[in-house]
């Protein structure tokens, strides 16, 4: 499995369309370690059917120093991301 470090998380999520409609396979949040992990079935799903679609790419996103996490779950068609955002606060992303 290839590992990539993302230097600008807000720009990455924007480039991926906010991960809109990407299916979530697993969520792990460790408040003591301030780590959030999201395993998704296809990080490129937002672009499926469009020329920008790069093909299926299962991925695990790991966010370090996760201080605030908001989750609003609707399981009608599996667990999917409506929109993913990261907001920068002084010296950190939140």
N, C-alpha and C positions, 0 to 999 in steps of 0.2 A: 504494500500500500504506500502510495506517495504521500508525503507530508509537506505542507506548505505553511509558511508563516505569513500572516496578513499584517502588513504594517499600517494600513489605514482601514480599520474595520468598517466605519460608516460608508466609505467609498466602495468597498467590496460588496456590502449588502445592496447598495444602490445599483451597482453594475449587475447584480444578480436579481434585479427587480424586486428587492425586499423579500426574496424567497417566497413570493406569493404562490399559494397553492402547493408548495412543496410538502410532501408527506413526511411525517415524523415517525420513525421506527422506535426510537427510545430517547428519553429525557433523563439526565442525571444532574442533580443540583446538590452540591456539597457546600452548605453555608459556612462550615468551619474552615474550609480551604478556599472559599469564595470562587468556586469553579462550577461552570455550567457547561454540560456537554449535550449536544443535539445530534443524534444519528438520523440522517435523512435518506430516503430511498433514491432521490435524484435531485441534486442541487441545481440542476439546469431546468427542472420541470416547468418553471414559469414561462420558458420560451418554446416549449414543445409545440410543434406545428408551424413555427416561424423559422425564417432563414438563420436567425441567431442561435438556434438550438444546436449545441455542440455534442449532443448525444447524452445518453444516460450516464450519470456519475454519482453512485452512492458515496456519501461522505459523512464524516463526523466532524462537527464544528466544536472546538473547545475554547471557551471564553474564560480567561483568568481574571482575577480581581473583580468578579461579578458581585456587585454590591446590591443592586436592586433588580429583581426579575418580576415581570408582570406576565401572567399567563391567563388567557381567557379561552377555555376549552369548549368546543362544540364537536361532538363525535358523530355527526350525521353521516359523513362519508369518510370515516377514518379521521385521524388527527392530522390536520393540515395547518400550515402557517398562513395567517391572513396577511401579515406584514411584520417584518423584523426590522428593528431600528436600534441603533446604538447612539447615545448622546454623549458628547465630550463635556466633561467638567474640568476645572483647572487640574492639569497634569495627568488626568486619567480619562478613560472612556466609561460612561455609565449607561 
